[in-house]
Protein backbone atom coordinates (compact mmCIF):
# COMPACT_ATOMS: atom_id res chain seq x y z
CA UNK A 1 0.00 0.00 0.00
CA UNK A 2 1.31 3.45 -0.93
CA UNK A 3 2.32 5.82 1.85
CA UNK A 4 0.46 8.62 0.08
CA UNK A 5 -3.08 7.75 -0.99
CA UNK A 6 -4.04 9.70 -4.11
CA UNK A 7 -7.37 11.48 -4.19
CA UNK A 8 -9.46 9.37 -6.59
CA UNK A 9 -10.72 12.40 -8.53
CA UNK A 10 -7.24 13.71 -9.37
CA UNK A 11 -6.29 16.03 -10.90
CA UNK A 12 -8.02 18.56 -8.66
CA UNK A 13 -7.20 21.57 -10.88
CA UNK A 14 -6.43 21.96 -14.57
CA UNK A 15 -6.11 24.93 -16.89
CA UNK A 16 -9.80 24.51 -17.75
CA UNK A 17 -10.67 25.49 -14.17
CA UNK A 18 -8.95 28.86 -14.50
CA UNK A 19 -11.10 31.79 -15.68
CA UNK A 20 -8.19 33.48 -17.44
CA UNK A 21 -5.91 32.08 -20.15
CA UNK A 22 -3.15 29.80 -18.87
CA UNK A 23 -1.38 26.70 -20.16
CA UNK A 24 -0.78 24.93 -16.83
CA UNK A 25 -1.81 24.79 -13.15
CA UNK A 26 0.82 23.31 -10.82
CA UNK A 27 3.24 23.62 -7.87
CA UNK A 28 0.88 25.19 -5.33
CA UNK A 29 1.55 26.37 -1.81
CA UNK A 30 -1.24 25.35 0.56
CA UNK A 31 -2.69 26.66 3.81
CA UNK A 32 -5.90 26.84 5.84
CA UNK A 33 -7.36 30.32 6.20
CA UNK A 34 -10.77 31.46 7.43
CA UNK A 35 -12.14 27.94 7.57
CA UNK A 36 -11.12 27.23 3.97
CA UNK A 37 -8.26 25.53 2.18
CA UNK A 38 -6.27 27.88 -0.06
CA UNK A 39 -3.91 27.03 -2.89
CA UNK A 40 -1.51 29.53 -4.42
CA UNK A 41 -0.69 27.84 -7.71
CA UNK A 42 1.75 28.54 -10.50
CA UNK A 43 0.55 28.84 -14.08
CA UNK A 44 2.37 29.32 -17.35
CA UNK A 45 0.89 32.06 -19.46
CA UNK A 46 0.67 31.50 -23.20
CA UNK A 47 4.00 33.32 -23.60
CA UNK A 48 5.69 30.73 -21.35
CA UNK A 49 6.23 32.96 -18.31
CA UNK A 50 4.67 32.21 -14.93
CA UNK A 51 2.18 33.92 -12.61
CA UNK A 52 0.50 32.81 -9.36
CA UNK A 53 -3.24 32.22 -8.95
CA UNK A 54 -5.48 31.60 -5.93
CA UNK A 55 -8.03 28.82 -5.44
CA UNK A 56 -10.35 28.13 -2.47
CA UNK A 57 -12.04 25.00 -1.14
CA UNK A 58 -14.17 23.94 1.81
CA UNK A 59 -13.02 20.30 1.77
CA UNK A 60 -9.42 20.49 0.52
CA UNK A 61 -10.20 18.75 -2.77
CA UNK A 62 -12.83 20.69 -4.71
CA UNK A 63 -11.37 24.09 -5.50
CA UNK A 64 -12.69 27.20 -7.21
CA UNK A 65 -10.19 29.60 -8.80
CA UNK A 66 -10.46 33.33 -8.17
CA UNK A 67 -11.28 35.39 -11.26
CA UNK A 68 -7.98 37.31 -11.22
CA UNK A 69 -4.35 36.21 -10.64
CA UNK A 70 -2.99 36.61 -7.11
CA UNK A 71 0.58 37.63 -8.07
CA UNK A 72 2.07 38.77 -11.34
CA UNK A 73 5.57 40.16 -11.93
CA UNK A 74 6.01 43.46 -10.11
CA UNK A 75 6.24 46.80 -11.86
CA UNK A 76 8.09 48.51 -9.02
CA UNK A 77 11.72 48.91 -7.95
CA UNK A 78 14.07 45.96 -7.58
CA UNK A 79 11.16 43.54 -7.71
CA UNK A 80 10.43 44.67 -11.27
CA UNK A 81 14.03 44.02 -12.26
CA UNK A 82 14.23 40.56 -10.73
CA UNK A 83 10.72 39.31 -11.56
CA UNK A 84 10.67 40.23 -15.24
CA UNK A 85 10.56 36.58 -16.40
CA UNK A 86 7.92 35.45 -13.92
CA UNK A 87 7.03 34.43 -10.37
CA UNK A 88 6.84 30.74 -9.53
CA UNK A 89 6.42 27.93 -6.98
CA UNK A 90 5.06 29.72 -3.86
CA UNK A 91 5.29 28.27 -0.36
CA UNK A 92 3.14 29.56 2.50
CA UNK A 93 4.03 29.68 6.20
CA UNK A 94 1.77 31.06 8.93
CA UNK A 95 3.81 32.55 11.75
CA UNK A 96 3.10 35.18 14.38
CA UNK A 97 -0.19 36.34 12.89
CA UNK A 98 0.79 36.67 9.24
CA UNK A 99 1.29 34.49 6.20
CA UNK A 100 4.75 34.47 4.65
CA UNK A 101 4.95 33.58 0.97
CA UNK A 102 8.30 32.63 -0.53
CA UNK A 103 8.44 32.42 -4.31
CA UNK A 104 10.96 32.06 -7.12
CA UNK A 105 11.63 35.29 -9.01
CA UNK A 106 13.06 34.78 -12.50
CA UNK A 107 14.92 37.38 -14.55
CA UNK A 108 17.82 37.75 -16.97
CA UNK A 109 20.05 37.56 -13.86
CA UNK A 110 18.90 34.10 -12.81
CA UNK A 111 16.48 32.93 -10.15
CA UNK A 112 16.31 34.25 -6.60
CA UNK A 113 13.76 34.09 -3.81
CA UNK A 114 11.24 36.79 -2.97
CA UNK A 115 9.39 37.02 0.34
CA UNK A 116 5.90 38.50 0.47
CA UNK A 117 3.44 38.88 3.34
CA UNK A 118 -0.34 38.86 3.66
CA UNK A 119 -2.92 38.67 6.43
CA UNK A 120 -6.04 38.22 4.32
CA UNK A 121 -4.99 36.86 0.89
CA UNK A 122 -6.47 39.97 -0.66
CA UNK A 123 -3.68 42.51 -0.21
CA UNK A 124 -0.04 41.48 -0.44
CA UNK A 125 3.20 43.21 0.54
CA UNK A 126 6.43 42.32 -1.18
CA UNK A 127 8.85 42.39 1.76
CA UNK A 128 12.31 41.56 0.44
CA UNK A 129 14.41 39.56 -1.99
CA UNK A 130 16.03 37.19 0.49
CA UNK A 131 18.62 35.39 -1.64
CA UNK A 132 20.94 36.14 -4.48
CA UNK A 133 21.03 33.95 -7.60
CA UNK A 134 20.80 31.00 -7.99
CA UNK A 135 18.44 29.77 -5.28
CA UNK A 136 15.14 27.91 -5.35
CA UNK A 137 12.79 26.07 -3.01
CA UNK A 138 12.92 28.21 0.14
CA UNK A 139 10.58 27.06 2.93
CA UNK A 140 10.27 28.85 6.27
CA UNK A 141 9.63 26.99 9.53
CA UNK A 142 6.26 27.90 11.15
CA UNK A 143 7.81 29.06 14.43
CA UNK A 144 11.02 30.66 15.60
CA UNK A 145 13.75 28.35 16.83
CA UNK A 146 15.94 29.67 19.63
CA UNK A 147 14.53 33.10 18.90
CA UNK A 148 15.37 33.01 15.19
CA UNK A 149 13.41 32.45 12.02
CA UNK A 150 14.68 29.36 10.18
CA UNK A 151 14.47 28.27 6.57
CA UNK A 152 15.49 25.44 4.29
CA UNK A 153 16.72 26.26 0.80
CA UNK A 154 18.57 24.84 -2.19
CA UNK A 155 21.38 26.87 -3.77
CA UNK A 156 22.81 25.84 -7.11
CA UNK A 157 26.35 24.45 -7.18
CA UNK A 158 28.51 22.84 -9.85
CA UNK A 159 30.98 21.54 -7.25
CA UNK A 160 28.61 19.26 -5.38
CA UNK A 161 25.09 18.10 -6.27
CA UNK A 162 22.20 20.41 -5.42
CA UNK A 163 21.70 19.97 -1.68
CA UNK A 164 19.42 21.26 1.10
CA UNK A 165 20.76 23.94 3.45
CA UNK A 166 19.43 25.63 6.57
CA UNK A 167 19.78 29.34 7.44
CA UNK A 168 18.59 31.62 10.23
CA UNK A 169 17.43 35.23 10.56
CA UNK A 170 16.46 37.76 13.22
CA UNK A 171 14.28 39.84 10.90
CA UNK A 172 13.36 37.70 7.84
CA UNK A 173 15.49 39.98 5.65
CA UNK A 174 19.08 39.10 6.48
CA UNK A 175 19.95 35.40 6.69
CA UNK A 176 23.07 33.57 7.82
CA UNK A 177 24.64 30.82 9.96
CA UNK A 178 24.04 28.54 6.98
CA UNK A 179 24.77 24.82 7.04
CA UNK A 180 24.26 22.02 4.57
CA UNK A 181 21.94 19.41 6.12
CA UNK A 182 21.18 16.95 3.29
CA UNK A 183 22.93 15.86 0.11
CA UNK A 184 21.85 13.57 -2.71
CA UNK A 185 23.13 9.98 -2.51
CA UNK A 186 25.00 8.43 -5.42
CA UNK A 187 22.96 5.99 -7.50
CA UNK A 188 19.90 6.58 -5.39
CA UNK A 189 16.42 7.78 -6.37
CA UNK A 190 17.43 11.37 -5.51
CA UNK A 191 21.04 11.29 -6.72
CA UNK A 192 20.84 14.22 -9.19
CA UNK A 193 19.42 16.90 -6.88
CA UNK A 194 17.13 17.46 -3.93
CA UNK A 195 15.17 20.45 -2.69
CA UNK A 196 12.73 21.42 0.05
CA UNK A 197 9.08 20.90 -0.85
CA UNK A 198 6.41 21.84 1.68
CA UNK A 199 7.23 23.97 4.75
CA UNK A 200 8.24 21.71 7.67
CA UNK A 201 5.48 20.23 9.83
CA UNK A 202 5.97 20.03 13.60
CA UNK A 203 5.45 16.59 15.14
CA UNK A 204 6.27 15.25 18.60
CA UNK A 205 9.27 13.44 17.09
CA UNK A 206 10.73 16.26 15.03
CA UNK A 207 10.18 18.60 12.10
CA UNK A 208 8.86 16.57 9.15
CA UNK A 209 10.08 17.78 5.77
CA UNK A 210 8.56 16.54 2.53
CA UNK A 211 11.15 17.16 -0.18
CA UNK A 212 11.68 16.35 -3.85
CA UNK A 213 14.47 14.30 -5.34
CA UNK A 214 15.51 13.87 -8.95
CA UNK A 215 17.01 10.89 -10.75
CA UNK A 216 18.49 11.16 -14.25
CA UNK A 217 17.52 8.37 -16.64
CA UNK A 218 18.20 7.72 -20.32
CA UNK A 219 14.67 9.03 -20.92
CA UNK A 220 15.12 12.23 -18.91
CA UNK A 221 14.73 13.22 -15.27
CA UNK A 222 12.21 11.71 -12.83
CA UNK A 223 10.96 13.86 -9.93
CA UNK A 224 9.78 12.01 -6.82
CA UNK A 225 8.90 12.95 -3.22
CA UNK A 226 10.74 11.90 -0.07
CA UNK A 227 10.52 12.51 3.67
CA UNK A 228 13.08 13.63 6.25
CA UNK A 229 12.99 14.44 9.96
CA UNK A 230 14.82 17.34 11.64
CA UNK A 231 15.49 17.77 15.36
CA UNK A 232 12.95 20.08 17.02
CA UNK A 233 15.48 22.20 18.92
CA UNK A 234 18.28 22.10 16.34
CA UNK A 235 16.81 21.50 12.87
CA UNK A 236 20.29 21.42 11.34
CA UNK A 237 20.52 17.99 12.98
CA UNK A 238 18.89 15.27 10.88
CA UNK A 239 17.13 12.49 12.78
CA UNK A 240 16.41 10.45 9.69
CA UNK A 241 15.99 10.55 5.91
CA UNK A 242 13.67 7.89 4.54
CA UNK A 243 15.63 5.67 2.16
CA UNK A 244 12.74 5.20 -0.28
CA UNK A 245 10.51 7.66 -2.09
CA UNK A 246 7.01 8.27 -0.77
CA UNK A 247 5.50 9.20 -4.15
CA UNK A 248 6.57 8.81 -7.76
CA UNK A 249 4.95 9.57 -11.13
CA UNK A 250 2.59 6.70 -11.89
CA UNK A 251 -0.65 8.16 -13.19
CA UNK A 252 -0.99 9.46 -16.74
CA UNK A 253 -1.38 13.05 -15.49
CA UNK A 254 1.99 12.76 -13.70
CA UNK A 255 3.84 10.99 -16.48
CA UNK A 256 2.81 13.12 -19.46
CA UNK A 257 2.52 16.90 -19.48
CA UNK A 258 4.51 20.11 -19.75
CA UNK A 259 7.47 18.32 -18.13
CA UNK A 260 7.16 14.53 -18.12
CA UNK A 261 7.56 12.29 -15.05
CA UNK A 262 7.13 14.87 -12.30
CA UNK A 263 5.51 14.97 -8.88
CA UNK A 264 6.52 18.21 -7.15
CA UNK A 265 5.13 19.59 -3.90
CA UNK A 266 5.08 23.11 -2.48
CA UNK A 267 2.44 22.56 0.19
CA UNK A 268 1.02 20.15 2.77
CA UNK A 269 -1.62 20.73 5.43
CA UNK A 270 -1.66 18.68 8.68
CA UNK A 271 -5.13 17.76 9.92
CA UNK A 272 -6.43 17.29 13.49
CA UNK A 273 -6.95 13.55 12.91
CA UNK A 274 -3.23 12.91 12.38
CA UNK A 275 -3.33 12.85 8.60
CA UNK A 276 -1.74 15.34 6.24
CA UNK A 277 -3.08 16.54 2.92
CA UNK A 278 -0.28 16.77 0.38
CA UNK A 279 -0.59 18.77 -2.82
CA UNK A 280 1.64 18.29 -5.84
CA UNK A 281 2.00 19.36 -9.43
CA UNK A 282 1.66 16.53 -11.91
CA UNK A 283 4.00 16.77 -14.92
CA UNK A 284 4.12 20.56 -14.44
CA UNK A 285 0.62 20.72 -15.90
CA UNK A 286 -2.09 19.90 -13.31
CA UNK A 287 -2.64 20.00 -9.55
CA UNK A 288 -3.07 16.78 -7.57
CA UNK A 289 -3.83 15.90 -3.97
CA UNK A 290 -3.41 12.97 -1.62
CA UNK A 291 -3.34 11.99 2.00
CA UNK A 292 -0.85 10.33 4.32
CA UNK A 293 -0.60 9.53 8.03
CA UNK A 294 1.94 11.73 9.81
CA UNK A 295 3.04 9.01 12.22
CA UNK A 296 3.75 6.66 9.30
CA UNK A 297 5.92 9.26 7.59
CA UNK A 298 7.83 9.90 10.82
CA UNK A 299 8.27 6.16 11.37
CA UNK A 300 9.69 5.74 7.88
CA UNK A 301 12.29 8.43 8.58
CA UNK A 302 13.32 6.94 11.91
CA UNK A 303 13.27 3.23 11.04
CA UNK A 304 14.55 3.07 7.47
CA UNK A 305 16.94 5.98 7.10
CA UNK A 306 19.72 6.65 4.66
CA UNK A 307 22.64 8.96 5.37
CA UNK A 308 21.78 12.66 5.28
CA UNK A 309 25.27 13.69 4.20
C-alpha positions, 0 to 999 in steps of 0.5 A: 500500500502506498504511503500517500493515498491519491485522491481518486478524482485527481487532478483537482485543478487543470487549466480549464478550471482557470477563468483566465488564459493559462497553459498549466496549473501546478506547484501550489503552496497550501494553507488553511485560512478562514475555515477554507483551504487555499492554494496559491498555484503557478501557471504558465501564461501562453507566452511561457512565463509564470504567474500565481493564482489563488483557489479556495475549497471547503473540503481540501479537494474541490477548488474554485479559482479566483477570477484574477491572478494573485501575483504577477511580476512586479512593476516597481523597484528591484522587484520589477528588475528581478521578476521580469521573467515570472514568479513561480512555486510559492510556499506559504508559512503562517507565523506570528499572525501573518502568512509568509509567501516565498516564491521564485523570481526569475529574470535575466540575472537568474532565479532568486527568492522573494518574500511576500506577506499577507494577512487576508490573501487579498492585499499582499506586501512584497517584503524583500528579496532574500537570496541572491542567484541561484536559489530555489525552493525556500521554505520557512519553519512555522515558528522561531527556533531559539529566537530566530526564524529558520528556513530550508533552501537549495542553492545551485552548485557545480561543485557538489550536487544540489543539496538542502541547506538551513539558514537563520534570521532575526528579521526575515530579511538578512539570513546567515549561519548557513549549514548544509543538512542533506545531500543527494546519494550516489545511485539513489532515487534522488542522486541528481538533486534534492530540494525542500518541498512543503514547509516543515510540519511540527510533530512530537518526534521532530520537524517533518520535511517533505522534499523532492528528489531527482534521478536522471535516466536515459529518458530524462529526469524523474521527480519524486517525493521523499521525507526527512525528519529534523530535530525540534530544537536544532533543525540542522541535525537530521534524525532520519531521511527515509531511504525510499521515495514516498510518491513517484509519477505513476498516473498518466497526469503525472507521467505526461505533461509540460514536463514529463515524469514529475511529482513536485510539492510546495504545500502540505496541510496537517489535519487534526486527525493525524493525517496530512493533505499533500498537494503536488504538481503533476507533470508541471501541468495539473494540480493533484492531492493525496493523504498520508498519516503523519506518524507513518511518515515519521516512522519511515524516517526513523526506522529506514533511514539513509545517510543525510550527508 
